[in-house]
Amino acid sequence: MQKSESNPELHAAIMKVVETQLRSNDPPQTQQTFKRLIKAGHSEKEAKRLIACVVSAEIFDVLKRQEPFNLDRFVKALGKLPAMPWEDEESKV
C-alpha cells in the first residue's frame, strides 16, 4: 500500500465524508460495502480507505465532467471494491 497524502486537509475531509455516510447510513450501500470488506478480511481502517477512494473518484468525476453527483456510478464503484474505480478507465486506454 502506498502512502501519499500530499494534502492532509483533503484527506481529512474525504475521510469525514466516509464517516458521515457510515454513521448516517446514507447511502446505505456505503455501510453495506464497509461490512462486506470487513467480512472479506480487511481492517476497518483499510475498508474506510477503500471507500474513501470511491468518494474521491466520484468527486473527481463531478469536477471533471461538471455534472452532479451520480449515485448509480458511486454505488457501482462501491460494489467493485477492493478494485479501484479508476482501474476500469485504465483498461479502456
C-alpha distance (Angstrom), angle and dihedral (degrees) to the residues before:
residue distance angle dihedral
M1 . . .
Q2 3.78 . .
K3 3.77 120.0 .
S4 3.79 110.1 -147.2
E5 3.77 115.1 148.9
S6 3.76 100.3 160.0
N7 3.80 89.9 161.7
P8 3.82 113.0 35.8
E9 3.82 92.4 -178.4
L10 3.79 91.5 55.9
H11 3.80 90.8 46.2
A12 3.82 90.2 51.7
A13 3.81 91.7 48.5
I14 3.81 92.9 50.6
M15 3.80 91.7 47.0
K16 3.81 88.5 50.8
V17 3.82 88.6 55.1
V18 3.81 89.3 52.4
E19 3.82 92.3 47.8
T20 3.82 91.1 48.0
Q21 3.80 92.5 49.6
L22 3.80 90.9 49.1
R23 3.80 94.0 46.1
S24 3.82 95.4 45.8
N25 3.83 94.3 37.2
D26 3.80 87.5 -132.3
P27 2.91 112.0 163.2
P28 3.81 93.3 19.4
Q29 3.80 90.7 -150.0
T30 3.81 89.4 72.3
Q31 3.81 91.2 60.6
Q32 3.81 91.0 42.7
T33 3.81 90.6 51.5
F34 3.80 91.5 47.3
K35 3.81 91.1 53.5
R36 3.81 91.9 45.1
L37 3.80 92.2 51.9
I38 3.83 91.9 48.0
K39 3.80 90.2 49.6
A40 3.82 88.8 50.5
G41 3.80 89.6 58.3
H42 3.79 103.8 -94.5
S43 3.79 118.3 135.8
E44 3.81 118.2 -115.8
K45 3.80 89.3 -108.7
E46 3.81 92.4 51.5
A47 3.81 92.5 45.2
K48 3.80 89.9 53.4
R49 3.81 90.6 46.8
L50 3.80 90.8 52.6
I51 3.80 91.6 49.2
A52 3.81 88.7 47.8
C53 3.80 88.3 57.2
V54 3.80 89.0 58.4
V55 3.82 91.1 47.2
S56 3.79 91.4 50.8
A57 3.82 92.2 46.2
E58 3.81 90.2 52.2
I59 3.82 91.1 48.8
F60 3.80 88.6 50.4
D61 3.82 91.6 50.1
V62 3.81 92.2 48.3
L63 3.80 91.1 52.1
K64 3.80 95.9 40.6
R65 3.80 95.9 46.9
Q66 3.82 94.9 33.6
E67 3.77 90.6 -134.6
P68 3.81 134.1 124.0
F69 3.79 125.0 -86.1
N70 3.81 109.8 -72.5
L71 3.80 110.5 -144.0
D72 3.81 93.3 -173.3
R73 3.82 92.1 54.0
F74 3.82 90.2 45.7
V75 3.82 93.4 50.4
K76 3.80 91.6 45.9
A77 3.82 90.1 53.2
L78 3.82 91.1 48.2
G79 3.80 88.9 52.9
K80 3.80 91.4 55.3
L81 3.81 95.3 53.3
P82 2.99 132.6 153.2
A83 3.83 80.8 41.5
M84 3.79 108.9 82.0
P85 3.82 119.9 -114.7
W86 3.80 92.5 -124.9
E87 3.82 92.8 54.8
D88 3.83 89.2 81.1
E89 3.81 89.5 54.3
E90 3.81 92.1 49.5
S91 3.80 92.0 53.2
K92 3.83 90.5 55.0
V93 3.82 93.0 57.7
